[in-house]
Structure formats: structure tokens, C-alpha cells
Amino acid sequence: MNILKVTVFAAVVSYSSHLPLLASEGADATVNLVIQELIEDVPDIRELLADKENAPESTMVFGSDKTDIQEDLDEQLDRIIKVLVGSDYEAARDELFEIDDELSILTQHRDELRIQSLSAFASPSELGMKDWLLRREFATGSKEDLEEDIAATERNIAALEKAKRDIESAFGNALREKYDLSLSVAQIKSVLYQINGSSIVQAAITFSVLRQIETRMGEILSSTENETIQRRYYAVAAALRLVTMRLHQNHLARYEREWIPKLQDLISENNELISETEEELRDAGSSSRIQSYETNLSVQRRVSEVMMDYSTLLSQRKAVIEKRLIESQKDARLAINTLKTLENAAILSEQFRISDEEFRSMVQIENADLIPLDDEEIFQRYVDISKQMAIN
């Protein structure tokens, strides 16, 4: 038990020490970082686009074809996306899952201690030599000793629960300070636990930063008539559209190849279990076995309902991403045309913008996209399913 106490203490210290990593440098710093990154990357993006346009559809042995160059361009855009969205979400989610694993161990240990205490002996007034040498207050294994261990375990559980709340709070603060995004406590908890939470947060972050970049570039362009500077920032605006399209491509791929298939596998496994239970129920015989099978079947069917609701949630969000990808592909074609134009034209007549309406729709995280929190049991089932998909 002493080893367990040390392990839990070390875990709490570890989680707490990670929290400053989520500290914000401010929205302005984020915008400046992304703009600078894009300024540095635009020449490479231009070169890759030109190479792709001139490359063959396929090559037999040597050289690069259009697919090879597109892969290079995708890597370039993915690197920009990492700069844009940061790693706060992944860090917070990983830490929460680690704490949950530790909580599961501690909760089981506490319950085992409670069972042991039911038949434990009372600690004698005079302790044995070993307990006396170890300066124990109660005899090892006595009811009083077990109750003391139970209390210590519950304190460790409470400390880890607080660490979870601190991580969720730090994540919410990072979103607000770094990206000008405000989420409620419930929304933060939901988005950190659901399997597609990363895509929801990344989309909101991306369009929040894009909105701020558009504003910043408007200020820059209105403050100078230098043609070279203006072209540079028009090119940045165009490159942002390629980044947006790539973000949607990445998210759609995860829905199609990872999240939805994994959930369908879990649904199939649970359906097989339901069929097996129903078959066993028909041949159960005694009333006690029938009652046990019916209890199991009830749980399995409730899990099935949550899985189906989860599937609907993912499918609806996937449909939104598909629609946005189509529009972003149109924007990307315009962006490529803009980059070509900037090589020849003296100046553009107007800024290249996304509509304010699209900004608002992308930045706003809707509760309909999130797993429900109004029922703790149902929420926990969503969490369990998310963890199974994350592991698988």
C-alpha cells in the first residue's frame, strides 16, 4: 500500500507539472507565429505547385509524378497545421486518460479494502514486534489498519480528480487566451473525451486564427503601398486556403478510415453479444439464471443505444466536414490561381476573404456536436466507448 501511495503522489505531481505547458502566450502571439510561418513557407508552396503542374501523371522508375509532389505539398501543409493548432488538445486528453487509468486502479483497490474490512479483526492494544518496529498505529490487516488505508486511498482519488479538473481548466484557458475561443466547462469535458474531439477543436482553432489573421493582414495592407509587401501578404492569405482544405481532408480521412469504422466494429461486437445472450436466455432454465441473463441483456442494449447515438453524432459531423471540404477545394483552386496572379499582376483589386458567416459557423462549437453530459451514466458509456476506440 505504501508503494501505491508513492506512485499516486508521483502521478499527481507529474500531471500538475504539465499544466504550465498549456499556459498562453496570447492570441496576438499565435497570429504572429502563423503569419511568419506562412511567409517562410509560401516560396516552397509555390514551387511545389509549379512542379506538380509540370509533372507527369505517373513515372515508371525515376523522377516524381503528380502524386509524389502532392504528398510533399501535403507534408508542408500538415507542418503548418501543427503550428496553427498547437498540441494543447492532445496533451490534455492524454493526461486525462492516464489519470482515468490510475483512478480505475485506485477505485478497485479501495473496494477490495472495503471487502477485506468486513471480516477483519480488531487491532489488539499491544502490537506485534514487526508492527511495533515499523511504528504502526494499528496491527497489519486489522479493521483499523484497513480503514486507514481506505481513507488514504480516497484522498489519493480526490487528488487525481482535482488534477483532472485542473487540466480541463488549463485547456479551456489556453483556448481562450491563445485562440480567442470560449467553451463552457461541460463543452470542454465533452470535447476532450469524445473520439472526434480533436477535429472539432482544430476546426474551431483554425478558423478563429484565420479570422484574426484576416483582420491583421487587412491592417497591414491598409498601412502600406509597398507592392512587394502587399504581394507577400496576399500570398499568405491565398496559402491559408490551401491549409484549410488540407485540414478538412485530414479530418474527413479520420472519420472514414478510423473513427466510424472502429465504432462500427464495436457495434458489431456488441450485437453479437446481444444475440448470444438472447440465445442463452432461451435455454436458461432456472429463474435465477433468467434474471441474470435479463440483467446482462438490459446493459448490452443500453450500450447499443449509446453506440448508435454516437454513430449518428459522428455521421452528422462527417457530413458537415464533407460539405466544408467541397467549399474549401473551391477556395484552394482560387488560391492557386491567386498565387499565379501575384507573380505577374501589379496588385489585386480586393482582399481574398472568407465570409464572416462562414467564420462564425466554423468557430462556434455547437452542443449538438458533443457527447451529452446531462446523464452521468450515459456520459460514462460514451467515455468508455471513446477509450475502446482510442485503444483499438
RALIN-V276815 format. One record per helix or strand of 3 or more residues. SS is the DSSP state (@ for helix, = for strand). FROM is the first residue (numbers start at 1). LEN is the number of residues. If there is no record, write none. Layout:
ss:SS from:FROM len:LEN
ss:SS from:FROM len:LEN
This chain:
ss:@ from:2 len:21
ss:@ from:27 len:28
ss:@ from:66 len:20
ss:@ from:88 len:31
ss:@ from:129 len:5
ss:@ from:143 len:37
ss:@ from:185 len:9
ss:@ from:197 len:26
ss:@ from:227 len:56
ss:@ from:287 len:56
ss:@ from:356 len:8
ss:@ from:367 len:3
ss:@ from:376 len:16
